[in-house]
């Protein structure tokens, strides 16, 4: 179940330019295509060799921050793999209110919710400049019919996305507000580490309002919790920049101590040197 045996021919280029999906973005500068091996490496799955690998190429498309990759109700025709950048997926009710569903980043797949009804049921919006790899679904299914190993591998990838969503639902139902924010930061730390970035110092691409929507919390609760984490020395916050000071404490947090105790702990942290004197 993967993409398309295509070559960079004039006729294919004409098809691409007529696509409403690609019209919303622009082609990536430099490298326009990824091989099947590139795709497997990006998804952290074993490479599955197929015939005509040299002609099996996947086109990149870029979106600027704020652009929509797909909208609710748009005809489903493609999946997307995030090659670089950060996005959000949202549901929008009849009053225009957004519910953030996820924050896709490198190696994540977008558009899976369109497979069943052949209409996208969520909206994907770029939070930063993004480079996505386009997987036309018809080509994907055609290829999977002749390469069972590839189809099974893609099922594994889609299952992984489902497990992640289930873990998120379980977290929302079981954890306190403070623990949700802590777990969110830990998850981001882990994801950045996998991408080869610093796990302890990173920028939040999403707003605190968007974080709150994702975690089922108000903007005020997210801001207050981040300030409390900063106060007791778990993190350092500078606008959207987060520095993780005590990852284990964040992992194990269930509830914050009362504000009176936090003030005392904060004073103790200030009196304790960051590194012991030798």
C-alpha positions in Angstrom: 0.0 0.0 0.0 2.4 2.7 -1.1 2.8 5.3 -3.8 3.2 5.4 -7.5 5.5 4.2 -10.2 6.1 7.5 -11.8 8.8 9.3 -13.6 9.5 13.0 -13.9 7.8 13.3 -17.4 6.1 16.3 -18.9 2.7 14.5 -18.8 2.9 13.8 -15.1 4.0 17.4 -14.5 0.8 18.6 -16.2 -1.3 16.3 -14.0 0.4 17.6 -10.9 -0.1 21.2 -11.8 -3.8 20.6 -12.3 -4.2 19.1 -8.9 -6.1 21.3 -6.4 -4.0 19.8 -3.6 -0.7 20.9 -5.0 -2.1 24.3 -6.1 -2.2 25.3 -2.4 1.5 24.7 -2.0 4.6 25.0 -4.0 7.3 22.6 -5.0 10.3 22.1 -2.8 13.5 23.9 -3.9 16.3 21.5 -4.8 15.2 17.9 -4.1 11.7 17.4 -5.5 11.4 13.6 -5.1 12.0 10.9 -2.5 12.7 7.2 -3.2 10.9 4.3 -1.5 14.0 3.8 0.7 13.8 7.4 1.7 10.2 6.9 2.7 10.9 3.8 4.7 13.8 5.5 6.5 11.6 8.5 7.3 8.8 6.3 8.7 11.3 4.2 10.7 10.2 1.0 9.0 12.2 -1.8 7.3 13.0 -1.1 3.7 10.8 -3.2 1.4 12.3 -3.6 -2.1 9.9 -3.6 -5.0 10.5 -3.9 -8.8 11.4 -0.7 -10.6 12.6 1.0 -7.5 14.5 3.5 -9.6 11.2 4.7 -11.1 9.2 4.7 -7.8 9.4 8.3 -6.7 7.4 10.5 -4.4 6.9 14.2 -5.0 7.5 16.8 -2.3 5.2 19.8 -1.9 5.7 22.8 0.4 3.3 24.9 2.5 3.9 28.2 4.2 3.0 28.7 7.8 -0.7 29.3 8.0 -1.6 27.5 4.8 -4.1 24.6 4.8 -2.9 21.3 3.5 -6.5 20.0 3.3 -9.9 21.1 4.7 -12.9 19.4 6.2 -15.1 17.9 3.5 -12.5 18.2 0.8 -12.4 15.1 -1.5 -9.8 12.7 -0.2 -7.1 11.8 -2.8 -3.8 11.7 -1.0 -1.9 10.9 2.2 1.0 13.1 3.3 4.2 12.3 5.2 5.8 15.1 7.1 9.4 15.5 5.9 10.0 18.7 7.9 8.0 21.3 9.7 5.2 21.4 12.2 1.4 21.3 11.7 -1.9 21.0 13.5 -5.0 19.0 12.7 -8.3 20.4 13.9 -12.0 19.8 13.9 -14.2 22.9 13.4 -17.8 23.0 14.6 -20.7 25.0 13.1 -19.7 28.0 15.2 -16.2 28.1 14.0 -14.6 26.7 17.2 -11.5 24.7 16.7 -10.6 21.4 18.5 -7.0 20.5 18.0 -6.5 16.8 17.4 -2.8 16.5 16.9 0.5 18.3 16.2 2.1 16.3 13.3 5.8 16.6 12.8 8.6 14.8 11.0 7.7 11.2 10.1 4.0 11.6 10.9 1.3 10.8 8.3 -1.6 13.1 7.5 -4.9 12.4 5.9 -5.7 9.0 7.2 -9.1 10.2 8.4 -10.2 10.5 4.7 -9.8 6.8 3.8 -13.2 5.6 5.0 -15.6 8.3 3.5 -13.2 9.6 0.8 -13.6 13.0 2.4 -11.2 14.6 4.8 -12.9 14.8 8.2 -10.3 17.2 9.7 -8.3 20.2 8.6 -4.5 20.2 8.5 -2.8 23.6 8.9 0.9 24.4 8.7 2.3 25.9 11.9 5.7 26.5 10.2 7.0 26.2 6.7 6.5 22.6 5.9 7.9 20.1 3.4 5.4 17.2 2.9 5.7 14.1 0.7 2.6 13.4 -1.4 1.2 9.9 -1.5 -1.7 9.7 -4.1 -4.0 7.1 -2.6 -5.0 5.4 -5.8 -1.4 4.8 -6.7 -0.7 3.6 -3.2 -3.4 1.0 -3.3 -2.5 -0.2 -6.8 1.1 -0.7 -5.7 0.0 -2.6 -2.5 -1.9 -5.2 -4.5 1.3 -6.4 -6.2 3.6 -6.0 -3.1 2.0 -7.6 0.0 5.1 -6.9 2.1 4.7 -3.2 1.4 1.0 -3.3 2.2 1.6 -5.0 5.6 4.3 -2.4 6.4 1.9 0.4 5.7 -0.7 -1.2 7.9 1.9 -1.2 10.7 2.4 2.5 10.2 -1.3 3.3 10.3 -1.7 1.1 13.4 1.1 3.0 15.1 -0.8 6.3 14.4 -3.9 4.8 15.9 -2.1 3.6 19.0 -0.7 7.1 19.6 -4.2 8.6 19.4 -5.6 6.0 21.8 -2.8 6.9 24.3 -3.7 10.5 24.0 -7.4 9.7 24.8 -6.4 7.7 27.7 -4.2 10.5 29.0 -7.0 13.0 28.9 -9.3 10.8 30.9 -6.8 9.7 33.6 -4.5 12.6 34.3 -4.8 15.9 36.2 -4.4 19.2 34.3 -0.8 19.6 35.5 0.1 16.0 34.5 -1.4 16.5 31.0 0.9 19.5 30.4 3.9 17.7 31.9 3.2 14.6 29.7 2.9 16.9 26.7 6.3 18.4 27.3 7.8 14.9 27.8 6.3 13.7 24.6 7.7 16.7 22.7 11.1 16.1 24.3 11.0 12.5 23.1 10.0 13.5 19.6 12.7 16.1 19.2 15.3 13.6 20.4 14.1 11.1 17.7 14.4 13.8 15.1 18.0 14.5 16.2 17.3 17.8 17.9 17.9 18.8 21.5 15.5 17.0 23.9 15.9 19.7 26.6 15.8 23.0 24.7 13.2 23.6 22.0 10.7 26.1 20.7 6.9 25.5 20.9 5.5 26.0 17.4 2.0 26.0 18.7 0.3 28.7 20.9 -0.8 28.0 24.5 -4.4 28.2 23.3 -3.7 25.4 20.8 -2.0 23.4 23.5 -5.0 23.8 25.7 -7.4 22.8 23.0 -5.3 19.7 22.4 -5.1 18.8 26.1 -8.7 19.7 26.9 -7.6 22.7 29.1 -8.2 26.4 29.0 -5.5 28.8 27.9 -5.3 30.1 31.5 -4.7 26.6 32.9 -1.9 26.0 30.4 -0.2 29.3 31.1 -0.6 28.9 34.9 0.8 25.4 34.8 3.9 26.3 32.7 4.5 29.2 35.1 4.3 26.8 38.1 6.7 24.4 36.4 9.1 27.3 35.9 8.7 28.5 39.5 9.7 25.1 41.0 12.5 24.5 38.6 11.2 21.8 36.4 11.5 23.9 33.3 12.6 27.4 32.2 10.2 29.3 30.1 11.0 32.3 27.8 7.9 33.0 25.7 7.7 30.0 23.4 11.2 28.6 24.3 11.2 25.7 26.7 14.2 24.4 28.6 13.7 21.1 30.4 15.4 21.2 33.7 14.1 18.0 35.4 12.7 15.5 32.9 12.2 12.8 35.5 10.1 15.1 37.6 7.9 15.9 34.6 7.5 12.2 33.8 6.5 11.3 37.3 4.3 14.3 38.1 0.8 13.6 39.2 -0.3 16.9 40.7 1.5 20.1 41.6 2.0 20.9 45.3 -0.1 23.7 46.7 1.1 27.2 45.8 2.3 27.8 49.3 4.6 24.8 49.1 5.7 25.8 45.6 6.9 29.1 46.9 9.0 27.4 49.5 10.4 24.9 47.0 11.2 27.8 44.7 13.2 29.5 47.4 15.1 26.3 48.2 15.9 25.8 44.5 17.4 29.3 44.3 19.6 28.6 47.4 20.8 25.3 45.9 23.7 25.7 43.4 23.0 24.1 40.0 26.2 22.1 40.2 27.7 20.8 43.5 30.9 22.5 44.6 33.8 20.1 44.2 
